[in-house]
Amino acid sequence: MRYVKVSLMPTDGDIDPVGEEIEADPSLTRESILHFNRLNDGTAVLLTQLRGSRERLEAIFEDCEEILSYNVSSVRDGLQAYVHTEPTEAGAALFDLTEEHEFVVDTPIEYGGDGFQVAIIGKEETVRRAIDDVPDSIRLELEQLSDYDPELRELSSLLTDRQQEILNTASDLGYYEVPRRATHQDIADELDVSTTTVGEHLRKIEARMLSEIAH
């Protein structure tokens, strides 16, 4: 089994019918898609994680004709929005891929840059066919390709969302490479937190994961 992480960037529109409005609003930040599903009638349901103004998010949903219903909840790390919607062209194309090819999408799907990062798990030939079938309207960049290791995935599930965010950022910036390419300050600047917060979280992350490995 292979584990593949790619960045997908729609060249026209967005996978979320209100994605462009949210990106343009300084009071809101999209973080991830926690769950998604296409229903028998062709509509879709999404559970997304965001940060920012609940009132602005609800106002954007109200103004969008493609949003059939929604519910926004305040959670510890920001906002979660359950949305029943008509899928966009880019969103429908991605639903087609998940239904036509035998692979598993490893959620959450993280937003970043001009698109989002999605990881899939499946047989190598299946993953290759799915990548080949990504439509021209979506630009694809390969971020990671490796054998799937379920034990490592289980370890990462032990972390809180905040710890996972800091760990992912540290890894992306090269903190764990040899020689090290990033410092606590680099990670703090990327996440807009203090170096003390970064150091405390990394110590807890490393202690938790090493404890599990030792057992």
Disulfide bonds with the S-S distance in Angstrom:
none
